[in-house]
Structures are given as C-alpha cells and as structure tokens.
Amino acid sequence: MASSLVSQVALVTGGSRGIGRAICQALDAEGARLIVHYHRNRPAAEELSAKLQSEAILVQADLASTDSISRMVESLRNQRVDILVNNAGIWKSTPLGSTSEALLNEVIDTNLKGVFWLTQAVLPKLNDGARIVNLSSTAGRTATAGGRSLYGAAKAGVDALTRNWALELAPRKIRVNAVAPGYIETDMTATHLGDPDTREHALSRHPLGRLGTAEDVARVVAFLCTEAAAFVTGQSLNVSGGFVL
C-alpha cells in the first residue's frame, strides 16, 4: 500500500505502549510524522521513536489534569496538527458501594474530561480537513462484568462527543470518528485476561474465535485517517471480532 499520510502530523495520546504504540506504528507506516504523548514512561516513548521512520516529538502530560494538558499543548508552540488520536485511558474497576470519590474522579477525568480538554486545547492547531479519532470501547454499549460501570459510562460519553464534534467541526471539513475495541490483548488487560475462566468466557463470546490485538485496532484507526474514509464521520466502529453485533 502506498503511503497516504506523507508530511502529515499526528498526535497520539498514550502512544508509548499497547494500542497507542500500535497506532503510532500504523500511522508511521502511512508516512505520518508523530507527536507521541506519554504520561510516565519516557524510556518506552524514546524506544518507540527510535523505531519510527522519522524521529517523533515526545510530549508529557497527566491527562487527568487540565493544567498538565494545557502545558503540553503550549509546549508545541506553532506546531500544526493534521491528526489527533485520543487513545490514552485507564481501565479500573469501580464497584458500586465501595468506590472512592478520588477513584471516580480519576476514571472520569482521564477517560472523558481529558479527551474533551485536550481536543479543545489542540483545536486551534488543527488544520482544516484534519481528522480526530477517539478510542471508545464496546463497554460503552454493553454491560461488562467486574464493576466497570464508570469506565463504560465514560466511553459512552466519548461516543457522544464523537457524534457531536463531527457535526460541530464539519464546516472546517474536520472528520471525527471513534473506534470501539472489544477484548484486546495488551499489557493493560493482561491481568484480567490472565485468569483462565475469564479468558475462556471472553473467547466464547467472540464469533471469530479469538481475542483482538493492538494491531487490529491500529489498522482501523489508520484507515479512518486516510482518504479511503473521506466520507466517514460521526461514526463509532466496533473492532470486537463480533463481540457486539
């Protein structure tokens, strides 16, 4: 496939590991130049940058903090952006009856408020015709065991942001879509899926007979950023192997 994003700049949050890392590599393969956000693991971000076709710009922020997000965006100065991928998130259990206010705030601030605030902060840097891809989840549209109601609520909120931003930003020809992964094998889900019963239950709910990989998700994100998806906006695409039909 010919590179289709040559000379375009893509900012990917949570780009140093897991799905974010795979997204960076997929966009790099299409010719994009990367701005890789990380929270704590700079060595992983540096290691990724060394493997890309062109050296990435590395930026740090705690996405649960609006001040931290604002400082990160300010550090980019006059840098223009063609693609924003809101990938970073946390996956924590919040059982009803035992969840602290601090944990509630952490989940919502990172997975929903942070997505809004970063997009708002980056908006003046986005070129007309830019693309925004938000990482949602099938948890936003189906119940998930393990007390993950707040995670699901935040991801349902991301889908709502996606639809509304697609309408709001259409006059600038900015396309906004979301990708909703199902069960994906990453370091974030390793402990959960490491339980044999949990893994077998997850596999039994996938018509394609396997769990997803970070690369499965990354390929769909890259597609939404290319001209192949030029008439697609306001959508949230399940990447779940048939888990949600």
GIQUI-V395389 format. One line per field, one symbol per residue. psi: psi as a letter, one per 30 degrees, with the letter a starting at -180 (. if undefined). A space follows every 50 residues. Layout:
psi=???
This chain:
psi=kkkfgkgkkkkkkhfflbeeeeeeeeeefgflkkjjkldfieeeeeeeef flekklkkkkkjffjeeeeeeeeeffcgklkfkkjieklkikkikkfgkl eeeeeeeeeefeeeeeeeeeefeffklkglkkkkjblfffgkkklghhee eeeeeeeeeeeeeeeeeefefggjkkllkjlbjkjlfegeeeffkeeeee eeefgjefglllleeeeeeeeeefflffhfgjlgljkkigggej.
